[in-house]
Amino acid sequence: MKWWYELPLRFQLPRCVIVSNVTRFDTVTLQPSGGPGLRSDGPGPQFIQWFQEALERDGLLKGLEPIASRVSEDGKSVNVKIVDGFTQYFDRGDKFLGLARPSTLVAGTTVDCIVEIDRVYGPMKDNGVYGITCKAFQVRIVEEEGCLFQDS
């Protein structure tokens, strides 16, 4: 199937759990519904498949090899860039919290997130890979730092 998108492209991810704290490169790993603490029958796997096929392999990066996928190696989560001064934060009541990253944005937090893909890059000089820039545009904190383990 052929896909075509005009950039920038903004869309909402399914409800996600933050898998790991924000890295030193200002990246956060988000696991869509179906992850820890969320419905196991959620749209997570279907979303990841769509993201890889429609946006990366058959879309924006079609014909470019090798690619640096925004999808994690285990195929369960998406890596998103947090950009101070760009990413907008909201609480669960939709109150605007500002453009500075709140301290509650940590592993285990459940969020709604709108992302923006604004460019295709590559090939990189050091490794020759191509990729897409995927930034968090809006983050709504739904539930703060929950337990990642379920009762058995």
ZAMARGU-4260 file (C-alpha; in steps of 0.2 Angstrom, whole numbers, plus 5000, padded with zeros to 4 digits):
<rodrens>
0) 5000/5000/5000 | 5006/5017/4996 | 5005/5031/5009 | 5008/5050/5006 | 5009/5063/5020
5) 5013/5082/5020 | 5024/5088/5034 | 5022/5093/5048 | 5010/5078/5052 | 5001/5078/5069
10) 4991/5064/5077 | 4986/5057/5094 | 4994/5041/5100 | 4982/5029/5109 | 4983/5031/5128
15) 5001/5027/5134 | 5011/5022/5149 | 5029/5030/5150 | 5040/5015/5150 | 5056/5024/5155
20) 5061/5041/5162 | 5066/5055/5150 | 5083/5051/5144 | 5098/5063/5143 | 5094/5065/5125
25) 5076/5071/5130 | 5068/5056/5123 | 5054/5047/5132 | 5048/5029/5128 | 5029/5027/5127
30) 5020/5011/5127 | 5002/5012/5119 | 4987/5003/5126 | 4990/4985/5129 | 5005/4989/5140
35) 5007/4987/5158 | 4992/4993/5168 | 4981/4996/5153 | 4969/4985/5144 | 4977/4970/5136
40) 4965/4971/5121 | 4969/4989/5118 | 4975/4996/5101 | 4993/4996/5105 | 4999/4982/5093
45) 4989/4988/5079 | 4995/5006/5082 | 5013/5000/5082 | 5010/4990/5066 | 5002/5006/5057
50) 5016/5017/5063 | 5030/5006/5056 | 5021/5002/5040 | 5012/5018/5036 | 5025/5031/5042
55) 5041/5022/5041 | 5043/5007/5029 | 5029/5012/5016 | 5027/5030/5020 | 5040/5044/5024
60) 5055/5032/5023 | 5050/5021/5009 | 5065/5016/4999 | 5077/5023/5011 | 5089/5010/5020
65) 5094/5008/5033 | 5082/5017/5044 | 5082/5022/5063 | 5065/5017/5068 | 5056/5026/5082
70) 5048/5010/5087 | 5058/5000/5101 | 5067/4984/5097 | 5054/4974/5105 | 5040/4982/5094
75) 5030/4987/5109 | 5033/5006/5111 | 5037/5022/5102 | 5052/5034/5106 | 5046/5052/5106
80) 5057/5068/5108 | 5052/5080/5122 | 5056/5098/5117 | 5057/5111/5130 | 5048/5127/5124
85) 5038/5117/5111 | 5030/5102/5120 | 5014/5108/5129 | 5009/5100/5146 | 4991/5098/5153
90) 4985/5090/5169 | 4970/5077/5169 | 4958/5091/5170 | 4965/5099/5154 | 4973/5113/5164
95) 4988/5120/5154 | 5004/5117/5164 | 5016/5126/5153 | 5030/5122/5141 | 5042/5116/5155
100) 5043/5097/5158 | 5034/5094/5174 | 5042/5083/5188 | 5027/5070/5186 | 5033/5065/5169
105) 5041/5049/5175 | 5041/5030/5171 | 5024/5023/5176 | 5014/5038/5172 | 4999/5036/5160
110) 4998/5050/5147 | 4988/5055/5131 | 5000/5062/5118 | 4999/5071/5102 | 5015/5069/5092
115) 5022/5079/5077 | 5033/5072/5064 | 5041/5087/5055 | 5055/5080/5045 | 5064/5066/5037
120) 5083/5066/5040 | 5098/5056/5033 | 5109/5049/5028 | 5118/5052/5044 | 5137/5055/5041
125) 5142/5043/5055 | 5131/5028/5051 | 5121/5031/5035 | 5104/5029/5043 | 5088/5038/5039
130) 5074/5042/5051 | 5060/5054/5056 | 5059/5067/5069 | 5045/5062/5081 | 5041/5076/5094
135) 5028/5077/5108 | 5017/5092/5104 | 5005/5090/5118 | 5006/5078/5133 | 4991/5076/5145
140) 4995/5068/5161 | 4981/5056/5165 | 4987/5046/5180 | 5003/5050/5189 | 5017/5037/5192
145) 5007/5020/5194 | 5014/5003/5197 | 5020/4994/5182 | 5016/4977/5189 | 4999/4969/5189
150) 4993/4958/5203 | 4993/4939/5198
</rodrens>
